[in-house]
């Protein structure tokens, strides 16, 4: 007896077996289709809209014209999620806290950095960060975290204060300086001491900073696409990287040999071991991680220090509360600056944070997408971002969204004060100058301590006036900073308490 001889639906009983099988197949397929539509909604969603450009080079031209210009043009037209074709790449922008959630939170198997940040490999060197697979990279980031713990930060602050006092003691009683270049210089001195160590700071500073200069100049916009292009800047970069490895190798061997321990990042790396293998870091890896730390922290911090000063000198209504806070703290702690005292500077913190909201030095963050994912825009559209796309978000654009920040282009540190806290209202990724989620900046506390130290020292000891026009943004730089000089007139005085 076949299964159709006693059919559940009598009408089928009159049909031939072949016809009945066909009918059953069709209805099963139909049911499967209905179920898949119901349960896998989104599987057939459309891809994000694409920026309309001339064929082939159109996207490149738009992109090279400045990614922020492009975003500003396309956002009103296409909304908060859209794709641009650059060469053979599709780059999908996710702009806004809701839209960028997956970007920041997804696991590495879905959103990875390695492919898009490959151009750092010749600078950082082999065996570190984007040259190693994710499990090793995670261990290396654990070494960073270790070196930036509160106990280490307390030591670093002592060195930051020492460097600031020493540096500004060379200013006269009054004069004019380019604040931008002064702060660049101070920050490299401080970074050398805290990160690279006493040997570099005290004996090898000039050699090492010249070599870093060559590394820096070897990272050009063209290097992002062609990191190994045989151009003079890349050749100098590679030579400098080799010489740095030699210098650090000698320092590391000396330290290992002498059994001496120093309060710096270098020491943490020397003492660290990979959990998976129990192996210590090689000299080459230590050199690479130190270079990575300097690249992550040096320009970003000096740029932020300069913007903070420029804004506070321009907007006296925000400078006064900063000075009042310094007075109040000095009444309670005297002239002392340490980790805990710096932690009390809430007003100065907000002044720095606001400068960094308006001017995040890293204007684009990138990932490579390994798996289709759905995204819903603020405007209500739903898309699927295809596997294989590069995905981008932009602190420089997202930090100024008008539905998050009132008068978003205005410098107003009080927007972060209790009661307003505009960055909290729209969720976790409303303020992304330090990124966020899985790869949020590990050096944020270090950066604030350093910038607060500098400005506390300056405000306590000098009267300052901005004498050049308020600076423009240098969009052409890899780490976007301040364009031209920032001339400041200073006069020594003690802040009246
Ligand atoms: C104002 C100063 C700084 C700014 C604006 C800044 C910004 C950022 C941003 C936006 C990211 C995320 C990149 C991404 O998602 O692709 C990041 C990551 C990172 N930053 Fe910073 N940074 C600063 C200072 C520092 C300092 C001083 C250090 C170290 C001493 C540092 C170490 C790192 C490291 C190790 C990461 C990688 C974290 C990870 O991928 O898990 N940064 N930073």
Boltz pocket constraint, residues with backbone or C-beta under 6 A from the ligand:
constraints:
  - pocket:
      binder: B
      contacts: [[A, 141], [A, 144], [A, 292], [A, 293], [A, 296], [A, 297], [A, 298], [A, 300], [A, 301], [A, 304], [A, 360], [A, 361], [A, 362], [A, 365], [A, 366], [A, 432], [A, 433], [A, 434], [A, 435], [A, 436], [A, 438], [A, 439], [A, 440], [A, 441], [A, 442], [A, 443], [A, 444], [A, 446], [A, 447]]
      max_distance: 6.0
